[in-house]
Amino acid sequence: AVPEKRILLENVKAINPADIKSYESQGGFKALHQALGRSPEEVIEEVKASGLRGRGGAGFLCGAKWELARKSPGDEKVLICNADEGEVGTFKDRYILQHNPFALLEGMAISGYAVGAKKAYIYLRAEYRYLLKGLSAAVDQCRRKGVLNDLDVEIREGAGAYICGEESALMNSIEGKRGESRYRPPFPPEKGLFNKPTIINN
């Protein structure tokens, strides 16, 4: 049998999700420091070349999405982490949130730098409320360490509506509206949350 190669979950067993130092001891934030040493455009090109895709059903290329948002006019851009994960029997996102929240936040900091976002939301599934305390603690530790690169991360809880896993319904929910899908175009990288260019990554 071919040994399993883990990437996102490579250091899960070696990391204490309550202690940022354990993440740093495993090379945590190295990728962020490398990204900050390059221009946002170079980071986007690197992500495009990697072939990295979103973890949602569409599998859209992250680099292409980030590039659209980067080039969209407007000084205020927004980043959203879709942690709604409403698919039955699916726990790919929960495992990361629970066991390695610092990797998620490092990825958000890189994305925020690349697209020029200073505001970010983690949209947490209502059924994952038990993860809220640990995730909030991870955000606080990253903020105190100064590793979010001025990215203001806010956690918003869903209300248990399956439809809010769809990106436009999710944005409506964050805006305090009924969680209903929007007509498109415009697409989020052009006009998304509060009508600002928005990146939504699963």
Backbone hydrogen bonds, N-H to C=O, Kabsch-Sander energy under -0.5 kcal/mol:
donor,donor_aa,acceptor,acceptor_aa,energy
6,R,4,E,-0.7
10,E,7,I,-1.1
12,V,9,L,-1.3
14,A,11,N,-1.0
15,I,11,N,-0.8
15,I,12,V,-1.0
19,D,16,N,-2.6
22,S,19,D,-0.9
23,Y,19,D,-0.9
24,E,20,I,-2.2
25,S,21,K,-2.1
26,Q,22,S,-0.5
26,Q,23,Y,-1.0
27,G,24,E,-1.7
28,G,23,Y,-2.2
30,K,27,G,-1.6
33,H,29,F,-2.2
34,Q,30,K,-2.1
35,A,31,A,-2.4
36,L,32,L,-2.6
37,G,33,H,-0.8
37,G,34,Q,-0.6
38,R,35,A,-1.9
43,V,39,S,-2.1
44,I,40,P,-2.3
45,E,41,E,-2.2
46,E,42,E,-2.1
47,V,43,V,-2.2
48,K,44,I,-2.5
49,A,45,E,-2.5
50,S,46,E,-1.5
51,G,47,V,-0.8
51,G,48,K,-0.9
52,L,47,V,-1.0
54,G,60,F,-2.3
62,C,52,L,-2.2
63,G,52,L,-0.6
65,K,61,L,-1.8
66,W,62,C,-3.0
67,E,63,G,-2.3
68,L,64,A,-1.8
69,A,65,K,-1.8
70,R,66,W,-2.7
71,K,67,E,-2.1
72,S,68,L,-0.9
72,S,69,A,-0.5
77,K,75,D,-0.6
78,V,197,P,-2.6
79,L,119,K,-2.1
80,I,199,I,-3.2
81,C,121,Y,-3.3
82,N,80,I,-0.7
82,N,201,N,-2.6
83,A,81,C,-1.2
83,A,123,Y,-1.6
90,T,87,E,-1.8
91,F,89,G,-0.5
95,Y,91,F,-1.9
96,I,92,K,-0.9
97,L,93,D,-2.6
98,Q,94,R,-2.5
99,H,95,Y,-2.4
100,N,96,I,-2.6
103,A,100,N,-0.8
104,L,100,N,-1.1
105,L,101,P,-2.2
106,E,102,F,-2.4
107,G,103,A,-2.3
108,M,104,L,-2.1
109,A,105,L,-2.2
110,I,106,E,-2.2
111,S,107,G,-2.5
112,G,108,M,-3.0
113,Y,109,A,-2.1
114,A,110,I,-2.4
115,V,111,S,-2.4
116,G,112,G,-1.6
117,A,112,G,-2.0
118,K,77,K,-1.0
119,K,77,K,-0.9
120,A,152,D,-2.9
121,Y,79,L,-2.3
122,I,154,E,-2.4
123,Y,81,C,-2.8
123,Y,121,Y,-0.6
124,L,122,I,-1.0
124,L,156,R,-2.9
125,R,83,A,-2.1
128,Y,125,R,-1.9
129,R,126,A,-1.3
131,L,128,Y,-2.4
132,L,129,R,-1.8
135,L,131,L,-2.4
136,S,132,L,-2.8
137,A,133,K,-2.1
138,A,134,G,-1.9
139,V,135,L,-2.2
140,D,136,S,-2.4
141,Q,137,A,-2.3
142,C,138,A,-2.3
143,R,139,V,-2.4
144,R,140,D,-2.5
145,K,141,Q,-2.0
146,G,142,C,-0.9
146,G,143,R,-0.5
147,V,142,C,-1.9
148,L,142,C,-0.6
149,N,146,G,-0.5
151,L,148,L,-1.4
152,D,118,K,-2.9
152,D,150,D,-0.6
153,V,151,L,-0.9
154,E,120,A,-2.4
154,E,152,D,-0.5
156,R,122,I,-2.9
156,R,154,E,-0.5
158,G,124,L,-3.3
162,Y,160,G,-0.6
164,C,161,A,-1.3
165,G,162,Y,-1.9
166,E,163,I,-2.0
170,L,166,E,-2.5
171,M,167,E,-1.9
172,N,168,S,-1.9
173,S,169,A,-2.1
174,I,170,L,-2.2
175,E,171,M,-2.0
176,G,173,S,-1.5
177,K,172,N,-3.0
180,E,178,R,-2.2
190,E,187,F,-2.0
191,K,187,F,-2.6
192,G,196,K,-2.3
195,N,192,G,-2.1
196,K,193,L,-2.1
198,T,188,P,-2.9
199,I,78,V,-2.7
200,I,198,T,-0.5
201,N,80,I,-2.5
201,N,199,I,-0.5
